[in-house]
Amino acid sequence: MLGPAAPAHGQSASPATQSSTSTPKPVAVNAPGTAVPDARQARPDGGPLPLAPDAPRVAPVLPGQAVGDDYKIGPQDLIEIQVFGIDNLKREVRVNSRGIISLPLVGPVTVAGLTNQEAEALIAAKYEKDYLQDPQVSVFIKEFTSQRITVEGAVNHPGIFPIRGPTSLLQAIAIAGGQGQLSDMTEVMVYRVESGQKKALTYDVIKIRGGELDDPLLSNEDVVVVRRSADRVAVRDSFFGDLINILNPFNYLPK
């Protein structure tokens, strides 16, 4: 028995035949290794060109700004999300106090505590589940407000300070009220943890102020210690000791 005849040239298929064909998910035009049958359908006219295979995944940061790959997104951070090839999904959002952002189509996404790469993978998985085929997502941190530094020792107002954006050593000392009395600014210590290893860095702030050395940028959780000058402390103690002995009337009583 012969099957149903194919529709003649120029005739459309029957509704039953059309319903049996599932509609494929949209394709992110820059998905590596993805065959796009018709680039004109996959990319609207005027949209961005496909991403080159060797294109960087991290956007250029502002001059002097340093956001480490291990930085974890926190509440109040301002981040930008892009899905390459789909301009309508680009969003600049601020993480709320619960660590959540809201994105088109997928709704609320918890990103607090994730690195850039982890947030990219999570958002891509949500879009891929119901909407896109192999989407390429990029997350850029534009403002990071959950970072902090500690400044202690011979400064006027030691403490733990939140930082927004790049902060240098001189700026950190200024935030802490400037150098205190008897401070030794030739050997200011910066303690830092990198890849699980503790590092101790020494800077001559006098030379930095004079322009002989660059003012280094601090990283999240850095601890700045401004030590007291041992020589100046000894001079002070000796001076006040002698002054007290001179002014002490009991020293002049007969023994």
Secondary structure by P-SEA (a helix, b strand, c coil): ccccccccccccccaaaaaabbbbccccccccccccccccccccccccccccccccccccccccccccccccccccbbbbbbcccccccbbbbbbccccccccccccccccccccaaaaaaaaaaaaaaccccbbbbbbbbccccccbbbbbcccccbbbbbbcccccaaaaaaaaccccccccccbbbbbbbcccbbbbbbbcaaaaaaccccccccccbbbbbbcccaaaaaaaaaaaaaaaaaacccccccc
